[in-house]
Amino acid sequence: MTEPLPDEIDEALWEEACRRAAAIRQFRKRTSGRSTVAAIADLASELGLSQASTYRLLKRFRDDGTVMSLVETKRGRRVGQRALDAQREEIIQNAIRKYYLNPTRPPVSQLVRDIRTDCAVAELKPPHRRTIEKRLGDLDLRQRAQRRGETKIEKATTPVPGSLSASRPLEIVQIDHTKADIFVVDEETREPIGRPWLTLAMDVFSRMVTGFYLTMEAPSRLSTSLCLLHSVYDKTAWLKARKIEEPWPVAGLPDRVHVDNGADFRSRAFKRGCENAGIAIDWRPPGTPRFGGHIERLIGTQMGRLHLLPGTTFSNAQDLAEYDSRKHATLTLRELERYIALDIVGSYHQSIHSSLSRPPLAVWRDHEGDIPLRLPEDRLQFWVTFLPEQERTLRPTGIHLFDLRYWSPALSADVGRTERRLLVKYDPRDMSRVFVRRLSGNFVEARYADLTLAPISLHEALTARRTLREKGRREVDSRAVVRTALEQRKLVDEAVTRTKAARRSMAQPRRGDDLHDTGTLRGVDSSKPVPFVEDTE
């Protein structure tokens, strides 16, 4: 059975595993690696388990270090799998959306009646009331309160933190997006293609930028995840690839991430990935920008730097005046990314911060040894958790994704073994490799099938494909297409006519001057032999 990903685990089981992880982490801090029988007994009582089960959980968590290792496994039907058929499941969900999540706040009894009515119309057996109540229990409590106008519940479930402060590096990291105040151009044509989106992450304690991600796509779970990945891992190779020599020493898992209420930060995969790695998430209360002041000021600083570049849109129409941003656009997305990186490591980190009265880099250097560097236990698992995914069929020629073909020798054993589509994770910044979840549940890295191809981004791949198709459409001669179609139609009609004539001819009896209908020669007695006449010539 394929090992599920964090975002595929049932909500109740996941919450229990998170509770166990928190208790075990506190236990390990208290005992510092030396546990007594009494301490184990206290932990077992806190977890509600036997001491034997507690020992097993401690070992699994010590070996793996993730919340996934503590998820309770059960026999029988897979966790989260519904026994109800798809048609009745759809009726329940439609009724909840249409009738129950309504400002008139209908009771559950009315919802049950509505569902029974819909099932009767569809000639289906209605589900039990407990089944319906279970689906209601799966709803997010705060979202349900907002849709039904239950202000008390909404208020009770809305976090309202106090002032934001940190006592050490990576205790709190803030992440936010902004649309860059600059137009960028295409790599090949150098024509303007639009304004990119910048996602920034910042350590609240030192004010160091921990990572960023630049893309032409609107903010999404993808941009958030890739920014976090950039924050967590060592940036030496990343800087070297961009020919940047200044240091960027920030790396490691943050204790908490502080984000707004955008859909990308609320995605199930992002939440589960953070929880699995032991990263807590604080969502900024709606309408309270003061709680994101640190990252907002950093974004303002970065946008101010971009106003010095050709193609800037400035921050308001008055500054823009008659300046044509598209006409003056010069930098590609890749060039702008390097410019921002240079500005971060060579200017921002080295400049005195108004709140610290010191450069952020100096503050980081002073305190980076205060806590041990915390990195993901399983680098590949953490990496693929946050990457976007597609499902693809494994063909004998490999995995086909975005018109690119990938192969790994590890996939040979799976070719032709199943018709099930495989989960493929990819990094849109570097499409030279993907990660394929095999039938065994393990991820393997697959590279370009054509090893001569250079690494490109997903944006470059999609742009190239779009450009090629547009070129193909421009090269199409519509008149030639019509002429060819008419000529082909004429050819088929003539062929049909000739074939019918030939078949009619063969169906008629053959007649000739020298042959009877019986096939004998006229005027010759076939019972007598024909005399032989010698040719005298």
Secondary structure, DSSP 4 states (H G I P E B T S, - for coil): -PPPPGGGS-HHHHHHHHHHHHHHHHHHHHHTT---HHHHHHHHHHHTS-HHHHHHHHHHHHHH-SGGGG----SSSPTT---S-HHHHHHHHHHIIIIISSTT---HHHHHHHHHHHHHHTT-PPPPHHHHHHHHHTS-HHHHHHHHT-HHHHHHTS--------SSTTSEEEEEEEE-SB-EE-TTT--EEE--EEEEEEETTT--EEEEEEESSPS-HHHHHHHHHHHHS--HHHHHHTT--S-----S--SEEEE-S-TTTT-HHHHHHHHHTT-EEEEPPTT-GGGGHHHHHHHHHHHHHHTTSTTB--SSHHHHTT--HHHH---BHHHHHHHHHHHIIIIITTSPBTTTTB-HHHHHHHHTTSS-----SSHHHHHHHHS-EEEE--BTTBEEETTEEEE-GGGGGGTTT--SPEEEEEETTEEEEEEEE-TTS-EEEEEESSTTSPP--HHHHHHHHHHHHHHHHHH--HHHHHHHHHHHHHHHHHHHHHHHHHHHHHHSPP--SSB-TTSPBTT--TTSPPPP-----
